[in-house]
């Protein structure tokens, strides 16, 4: 699930940069899209880690 959301984030942010923000630089779109995808991956990992810790404390 984590990898799927990361893979979906990349093209969505690319389209947002291209059409809504009107960024013409391919390098800028690449960096922004990759940063967003990595951020999503890290945030989901942190959330899953906290969830596992809280479930471990209940046992």
Z-matrix of the N, CA and C atoms (Angstrom, degrees):
N
C 1 1.447
C 2 1.537 1 110.69
N 3 1.317 2 115.66 1 -42.64
C 4 1.462 3 121.02 2 -179.11
C 5 1.527 4 111.21 3 -61.06
N 6 1.307 5 116.94 4 -44.36
C 7 1.465 6 121.20 5 -179.46
C 8 1.525 7 111.25 6 -68.96
N 9 1.322 8 116.88 7 -36.59
C 10 1.461 9 121.10 8 179.98
C 11 1.535 10 110.72 9 -64.31
N 12 1.319 11 116.83 10 -45.53
C 13 1.461 12 119.67 11 178.86
C 14 1.526 13 111.70 12 -64.47
N 15 1.329 14 116.06 13 -35.54
C 16 1.463 15 119.97 14 177.22
C 17 1.525 16 110.35 15 -65.41
N 18 1.324 17 116.11 16 -42.82
C 19 1.465 18 120.25 17 179.92
C 20 1.526 19 111.70 18 -66.26
N 21 1.303 20 117.80 19 -33.32
C 22 1.467 21 121.44 20 179.51
C 23 1.531 22 110.85 21 -76.87
N 24 1.322 23 116.40 22 -32.86
C 25 1.471 24 120.90 23 -179.32
C 26 1.519 25 111.73 24 -61.94
N 27 1.323 26 116.60 25 -41.77
C 28 1.469 27 120.76 26 -175.42
C 29 1.537 28 112.61 27 -56.30
N 30 1.345 29 120.15 28 -56.15
C 31 1.482 30 117.90 29 -178.63
C 32 1.523 31 113.49 30 -68.40
N 33 1.328 32 117.40 31 -29.73
C 34 1.461 33 119.31 32 178.80
C 35 1.526 34 110.26 33 -65.31
N 36 1.317 35 117.01 34 -45.64
C 37 1.467 36 120.57 35 179.34
C 38 1.522 37 110.01 36 -67.10
N 39 1.330 38 117.58 37 -35.79
C 40 1.466 39 120.87 38 177.56
C 41 1.530 40 110.21 39 -60.00
N 42 1.327 41 116.77 40 -45.56
C 43 1.467 42 121.22 41 179.88
C 44 1.528 43 110.46 42 -65.49
N 45 1.323 44 116.97 43 -40.94
C 46 1.464 45 120.41 44 177.73
C 47 1.522 46 110.51 45 -60.42
N 48 1.327 47 116.05 46 -44.19
C 49 1.474 48 119.62 47 178.85
C 50 1.524 49 111.52 48 -64.46
N 51 1.319 50 116.51 49 -40.33
C 52 1.462 51 120.26 50 -175.42
C 53 1.527 52 112.66 51 -73.31
N 54 1.334 53 117.39 52 -45.07
C 55 1.456 54 119.64 53 -170.78
C 56 1.517 55 114.58 54 -101.97
N 57 1.321 56 117.95 55 -37.21
C 58 1.461 57 119.21 56 -178.84
C 59 1.526 58 112.36 57 -87.06
N 60 1.330 59 116.32 58 -42.95
C 61 1.456 60 120.05 59 -178.52
C 62 1.528 61 112.70 60 -90.95
N 63 1.328 62 116.48 61 -10.44
C 64 1.476 63 123.39 62 177.50
C 65 1.534 64 112.59 63 57.36
N 66 1.337 65 116.24 64 39.74
C 67 1.465 66 120.75 65 176.99
C 68 1.528 67 107.29 66 -82.55
N 69 1.314 68 117.07 67 123.03
C 70 1.462 69 120.95 68 -176.73
C 71 1.521 70 113.01 69 -94.02
N 72 1.308 71 117.69 70 -23.01
C 73 1.458 72 121.45 71 -177.56
C 74 1.531 73 110.53 72 -73.14
N 75 1.316 74 115.12 73 122.14
C 76 1.458 75 120.15 74 178.82
C 77 1.514 76 112.45 75 -64.96
N 78 1.332 77 116.12 76 -36.58
C 79 1.461 78 120.12 77 179.34
C 80 1.527 79 110.75 78 -65.84
N 81 1.306 80 117.10 79 -41.58
C 82 1.467 81 120.82 80 179.09
C 83 1.522 82 110.43 81 -63.80
N 84 1.331 83 117.18 82 -44.45
C 85 1.466 84 120.23 83 178.06
C 86 1.521 85 111.10 84 -62.40
N 87 1.331 86 116.16 85 -40.84
C 88 1.463 87 120.85 86 178.83
C 89 1.522 88 110.92 87 -61.22
N 90 1.320 89 116.88 88 -49.24
C 91 1.461 90 120.74 89 -177.93
C 92 1.526 91 112.00 90 -64.64
N 93 1.313 92 117.05 91 -42.55
C 94 1.467 93 120.58 92 179.50
C 95 1.525 94 110.32 93 -65.68
N 96 1.326 95 117.59 94 -43.46
C 97 1.461 96 121.36 95 -178.92
C 98 1.527 97 111.66 96 -66.12
N 99 1.318 98 116.71 97 -44.20
C 100 1.464 99 119.77 98 178.72
C 101 1.522 100 111.66 99 -65.26
N 102 1.318 101 116.56 100 -39.80
C 103 1.464 102 120.22 101 177.93
C 104 1.526 103 111.01 102 -62.39
N 105 1.317 104 116.73 103 -43.53
C 106 1.468 105 120.29 104 178.53
C 107 1.522 106 111.19 105 -63.98
N 108 1.333 107 117.54 106 -42.24
C 109 1.462 108 120.80 107 -179.82
C 110 1.531 109 110.83 108 -64.62
N 111 1.318 110 117.03 109 -42.14
C 112 1.465 111 120.57 110 178.88
C 113 1.527 112 109.87 111 -66.67
N 114 1.313 113 117.73 112 -39.51
C 115 1.453 114 121.48 113 178.56
C 116 1.530 115 111.22 114 -61.85
N 117 1.317 116 116.94 115 -42.95
C 118 1.467 117 120.85 116 177.06
C 119 1.521 118 110.26 117 -60.97
N 120 1.331 119 117.01 118 -44.34
C 121 1.461 120 121.80 119 179.80
C 122 1.531 121 111.02 120 -60.17
N 123 1.323 122 116.92 121 -45.40
C 124 1.461 123 121.73 122 -178.69
C 125 1.528 124 110.85 123 -67.59
N 126 1.324 125 117.68 124 -44.28
C 127 1.461 126 120.51 125 -178.97
C 128 1.530 127 111.77 126 -63.73
N 129 1.314 128 117.84 127 -39.91
C 130 1.459 129 120.42 128 177.35
C 131 1.526 130 109.97 129 -66.66
N 132 1.328 131 117.31 130 -38.93
C 133 1.460 132 120.75 131 177.06
C 134 1.515 133 111.90 132 -62.14
N 135 1.325 134 117.22 133 -42.40
C 136 1.465 135 121.23 134 178.19
C 137 1.521 136 110.37 135 -63.90
N 138 1.319 137 116.51 136 -43.66
C 139 1.467 138 120.10 137 179.54
C 140 1.522 139 110.94 138 -62.25
N 141 1.329 140 117.16 139 -43.40
C 142 1.461 141 120.43 140 179.14
C 143 1.516 142 111.55 141 -65.22
N 144 1.315 143 116.79 142 -37.20
C 145 1.463 144 120.87 143 178.93
C 146 1.528 145 110.77 144 -64.67
N 147 1.313 146 116.93 145 -44.43
C 148 1.462 147 120.42 146 178.15
C 149 1.521 148 111.17 147 -64.32
N 150 1.335 149 115.84 148 -38.68
C 151 1.461 150 119.79 149 179.87
C 152 1.531 151 110.16 150 -65.14
N 153 1.330 152 118.38 151 -41.05
C 154 1.449 153 121.88 152 178.96
C 155 1.522 154 111.37 153 -66.70
N 156 1.330 155 117.16 154 -37.77
C 157 1.467 156 120.50 155 177.88
C 158 1.523 157 111.22 156 -64.50
N 159 1.336 158 116.54 157 -43.28
C 160 1.468 159 120.01 158 -179.02
C 161 1.536 160 110.17 159 -68.27
N 162 1.302 161 118.58 160 -35.47
C 163 1.462 162 121.42 161 176.71
C 164 1.524 163 110.80 162 -70.15
N 165 1.322 164 117.53 163 -33.15
C 166 1.463 165 121.82 164 177.96
C 167 1.515 166 111.88 165 -69.19
N 168 1.339 167 117.67 166 -32.85
C 169 1.453 168 121.68 167 179.74
C 170 1.516 169 112.20 168 -72.25
N 171 1.319 170 116.92 169 -25.88
C 172 1.465 171 120.43 170 -179.42
C 173 1.522 172 112.10 171 -74.43
N 174 1.327 173 117.54 172 -25.31
C 175 1.476 174 120.22 173 -176.86
C 176 1.490 175 113.04 174 -72.38
